[in-house]
Each structure stands twice: as C-alpha cells, then as structure tokens.
Amino acid sequence: MEWLERSSGLVQSRLLGEGLRRHTALGLACVTLGGSLLKEFWPLPDSYFNNKKNFLNVYFVKLSWGWTLSLLLPFIGLTNYIVTRSVPAVFRRISTLLVGTLIWYAFTNVFTYIENATGSCHVSETQLQNTTEHGDKRACIKSGGLWVGFDISGHSFLLPYCVLMILEEAAILRDERIKRHRMKPLIHALVVSLGVLGLIWALMFFCTSIYFHTPLQKVFGTFFGILSWYITYRLWYLKTFSPGLPPTSPPGKIHKKAR
C-alpha cells in the first residue's frame, strides 16, 4: 500500500495543505469574476463540459452534497476519534455535517423561491414576449414552456462551500497521532478520495463560471457559499456552543504512540 501512502502525502501537500486553505476563498471569488467576464466578452466554443448531460455533471455535481457527506462522515468520525478518544467529541464534530445540510437545504429553497418570484413562463426561448398562465417553474416546464427568472447559481453556491468545508476538515491531518495510527491505510484512502472530489468540484465550478448563468447569478451564488463557510468556520465554530473546529496539534509535537 506504499502507492496509497505516497498518493495521500501528495494530496495533503498539494491539495489539502494549510497554505491553500488560507487563500481558497479569494481564489474561488476570482474564478467567478474572471469566468463571468470570459463568458460575457470572449465566449468559448461549445465543449463536453457545457453539455449538462456530461458524466461529471449528471453523476457528481447533481449529487455533490451527497458525495461530500459520504466521504466527510467517515473521515471526520475516524480522525476525530483517533485524536480525541471521545465519542461525544466525535458526535459534536459530525454535527458540522448537519449544519452544512441545513445550510444547503435553506439556500436551495431560497434560490427556488427567488426564481419563482422574479420569473414568468414563456412559450419558447425565441418567443419570450408570449407568456403562459403558469405561475411557477415546475408547472411551466411540465407544460413545455420556458421559465425566465433570476436563477441564482446553485452550483456556484454549493461547490465552493463543499471545497472550503473539505479543506477545513483536512486540517486535522496535521496531528501526529493520525500519521502513526494503525488505521492510516483507511485514512490515506479517504484523503485521496477527498482530494479527487475537491478537484472535481473545483473543475465543475470553473466550468459553471465560464459556460452558464449570468454574472450576477454566479456572483450571488458564490457569495452565499463563501459567506456560509465564513460564518460557520471563521466565526461560529470558534465559540464554545458550536460543533467546533477540527482538533489539531502543531507539526512535530510528540505524542504517545496511538494504539
């Protein structure tokens, strides 16, 4: 399993490192702004990635929160137990996933409400002046119409939030107890999987910025995604009454050998 350990080390140093974590939010904001300008003034030709039926969009992005949960749940549970040896502490940290789920659910519904409140149903894309009587997007599309409203980009919201959450939780890998624990092959597998998933989210976020939505729709989506991360990990999780941040120790600190 030496290849897995090397792959895990590469992912930790290049994709999940402390330096990258500090600058990712700013980088994501720049991607949205730069991609939006590119789409408006120098539109790219059609490609595999602006086809909504492409493999990554259908089987990953549309299920992005489910994929993120399925990997972060065992990762947070295992690594936090190794470090704390406390089941209550593990459940407290896992509650970050509940918070994330509530954030995802709330913003998804808010975005849907805004799109319905600001839109109207049209016969087709070429006949936007001819409206039908349908009052919400679902009924409009079901009837074969085209709903035109302010559609805040859900991808621009959720993908940055998932990337930032993965990076924050990966901070626990600095703890020496994890590096020496007998379960490290499983941890290596989870780290590599989280790194690959983070790359997919970053790639599809970039594709969203250069191919889909209007600039304002993407800017609002990205803003709310970064804001959700900032309020939780940079403000609330620093408080006593919160899920808390991942427990870490300074690199090189000596611990007793984990059993």
DAGI-V884638 format. One record per residue. N is the residue number from 1. PSI is psi as a letter, one per 40 degrees, with the letter a starting at -180 (none if undefined). OMEGA is omega in degrees with one decimal (999 if undefined). D_LAST is the distance of its C-alpha to the last C-alpha in Angstrom with 2 decimals. Layout:
n=<N N>
psi=<PSI PSI>
omega=<OMEGA OMEGA>
d_last=<D_LAST D_LAST>
//
This chain:
n=<1 2 3 4 5 6 7 8 9 10 11 12 13 14 15 16 17 18 19 20 21 22 23 24 25 26 27 28 29 30 31 32 33 34 35 36 37 38 39 40 41 42 43 44 45 46 47 48 49 50 51 52 53 54 55 56 57 58 59 60 61 62 63 64 65 66 67 68 69 70 71 72 73 74 75 76 77 78 79 80 81 82 83 84 85 86 87 88 89 90 91 92 93 94 95 96 97 98 99 100 101 102 103 104 105 106 107 108 109 110 111 112 113 114 115 116 117 118 119 120 121 122 123 124 125 126 127 128 129 130 131 132 133 134 135 136 137 138 139 140 141 142 143 144 145 146 147 148 149 150 151 152 153 154 155 156 157 158 159 160 161 162 163 164 165 166 167 168 169 170 171 172 173 174 175 176 177 178 179 180 181 182 183 184 185 186 187 188 189 190 191 192 193 194 195 196 197 198 199 200 201 202 203 204 205 206 207 208 209 210 211 212 213 214 215 216 217 218 219 220 221 222 223 224 225 226 227 228 229 230 231 232 233 234 235 236 237 238 239 240 241 242 243 244 245 246 247 248 249 250 251 252 253 254 255 256 257 258 259>
psi=<e d d d d d d d d d d d d d d e i d d d d d e d d d d d d d d d d d d d d d d d d g h i i i i d e e h e e i d d d d e c d e f d d d d d d d d d d d d d d d d d d d d d f h d d d d d d d d e d d d d d d d d d d d d d d d d d d d d d d e i i h i d i d e f e e h i a e h e i d d d d d d e e a h h h a g g h h d d d d d d d d d d d d d d d d e d e e e h d d d d e i e e d d d d d d d d d d d d d d d d d d d d d d d d d d e d i i i d d d d d d d d d d d d d d d d d c d e c d e e i d g i e i i h h i i i h e h h i i h i none>
omega=<-178.6 -179.8 179.6 178.9 178.4 179.3 178.7 178.9 178.7 178.9 -179.3 -175.8 -173.9 -172.6 -174.3 -175.8 -178.1 -179.3 178.9 -177.6 -176.9 -172.5 -173.6 -178.0 178.0 178.9 179.1 177.9 179.3 177.9 179.1 -179.1 -179.8 179.0 178.6 177.6 178.7 -179.6 -176.4 -171.0 178.3 -175.3 -179.8 176.8 178.8 178.4 178.4 -172.4 173.4 170.1 -175.1 179.3 179.2 -170.8 -176.3 -179.4 -175.9 -171.8 178.8 -173.1 -179.8 178.1 -169.1 -180.0 176.9 177.2 -179.1 178.0 -174.0 178.2 -178.8 -179.4 177.1 -179.6 180.0 -179.0 -176.0 -176.0 -179.8 176.9 177.9 -176.1 -172.5 -174.3 -177.0 178.4 176.6 178.7 178.1 179.8 177.1 -179.3 178.1 179.4 173.7 178.8 174.7 177.2 179.0 178.9 178.3 177.5 178.8 -177.9 -177.2 -177.2 176.7 179.8 176.8 179.2 178.5 179.5 -179.7 179.8 178.4 -176.8 -175.5 -172.2 175.3 -175.1 -178.4 -177.4 -179.4 -179.2 -179.1 179.9 -175.6 -178.7 -177.7 -178.0 174.3 -174.1 -176.5 -172.6 175.7 -172.0 -176.0 -179.4 179.5 -178.4 179.4 -179.3 179.8 -179.5 179.5 -179.9 -180.0 179.5 178.7 -173.2 177.9 -173.2 176.4 177.8 179.2 176.1 -168.5 -176.6 174.6 179.5 178.3 179.6 -179.0 179.5 177.4 -179.9 179.4 -178.1 179.8 -180.0 -178.3 -178.1 176.7 -177.2 -176.0 -179.4 179.3 -177.3 -176.9 -173.5 -177.9 178.8 -174.5 175.1 177.6 178.5 177.5 -179.6 179.3 179.6 179.0 180.0 178.5 177.6 178.6 179.6 177.8 177.3 178.2 -179.8 -179.8 179.2 -177.3 173.3 177.0 179.2 176.1 -175.9 -176.1 -175.0 -168.0 173.0 175.4 179.1 -178.6 179.3 178.8 179.6 177.9 179.8 179.9 179.2 -177.9 176.2 178.8 178.5 178.9 176.7 -175.7 -178.2 -178.2 -171.5 -177.5 -179.4 -171.7 -175.2 173.5 -178.3 -179.9 -178.1 -178.7 174.6 178.4 177.9 177.5 177.5 -179.6 172.5 178.4 177.5 176.6 -179.8 -175.4 175.8 170.8 -177.7 179.3 -178.7 999>
d_last=<20.20 21.13 23.86 21.59 19.49 22.87 24.27 21.45 21.94 25.66 25.43 23.36 25.84 29.02 28.68 25.96 26.29 27.20 30.74 31.56 30.25 32.69 35.72 35.19 37.19 40.16 39.90 40.00 43.03 44.74 44.15 45.87 48.78 49.21 48.89 51.37 53.88 53.52 54.17 57.18 58.91 57.71 56.61 54.81 56.09 54.52 51.41 48.77 46.76 49.56 49.94 48.22 47.64 45.49 42.24 39.89 41.92 42.31 38.82 36.67 38.57 40.18 36.75 35.01 33.51 32.26 30.59 29.01 27.69 26.36 24.07 23.26 22.29 19.21 18.44 18.73 16.94 13.78 13.66 14.69 12.16 9.27 11.43 12.94 10.95 14.58 16.50 19.81 18.80 17.91 21.28 23.01 21.97 22.81 26.21 27.04 27.69 30.10 31.82 32.14 33.59 36.11 37.10 37.62 39.63 41.72 42.70 43.44 45.86 47.38 48.03 49.63 51.78 52.97 53.87 55.83 57.52 58.64 59.60 62.34 62.90 65.03 66.69 65.17 63.87 67.41 69.08 67.12 70.27 70.60 68.27 67.65 67.28 63.55 61.72 58.07 56.22 55.13 58.70 60.12 58.00 58.53 62.26 61.99 62.42 60.65 58.99 59.39 57.50 55.12 51.99 49.11 46.70 43.70 42.05 42.67 40.99 37.94 36.89 36.58 34.74 32.18 31.79 31.38 28.85 26.68 26.94 26.09 22.92 21.84 21.78 18.14 17.32 18.19 14.95 13.01 9.55 10.83 12.15 9.10 6.89 7.25 9.80 11.86 14.78 15.41 15.27 17.67 19.92 20.14 20.91 23.62 25.02 25.27 26.94 29.43 30.14 30.78 33.17 35.00 35.44 36.73 39.11 40.51 40.90 42.93 44.99 45.71 46.94 49.36 50.61 50.58 51.79 53.88 52.61 52.62 50.72 47.94 47.99 47.71 44.86 42.86 43.70 42.37 39.15 38.49 39.70 37.24 34.33 35.82 36.47 32.96 30.60 32.97 34.52 33.29 29.50 29.97 31.28 29.53 30.82 29.34 26.31 25.35 24.16 20.76 18.56 18.30 17.91 20.45 19.79 18.77 17.40 14.86 11.53 8.96 6.35 3.73 0.00>
//
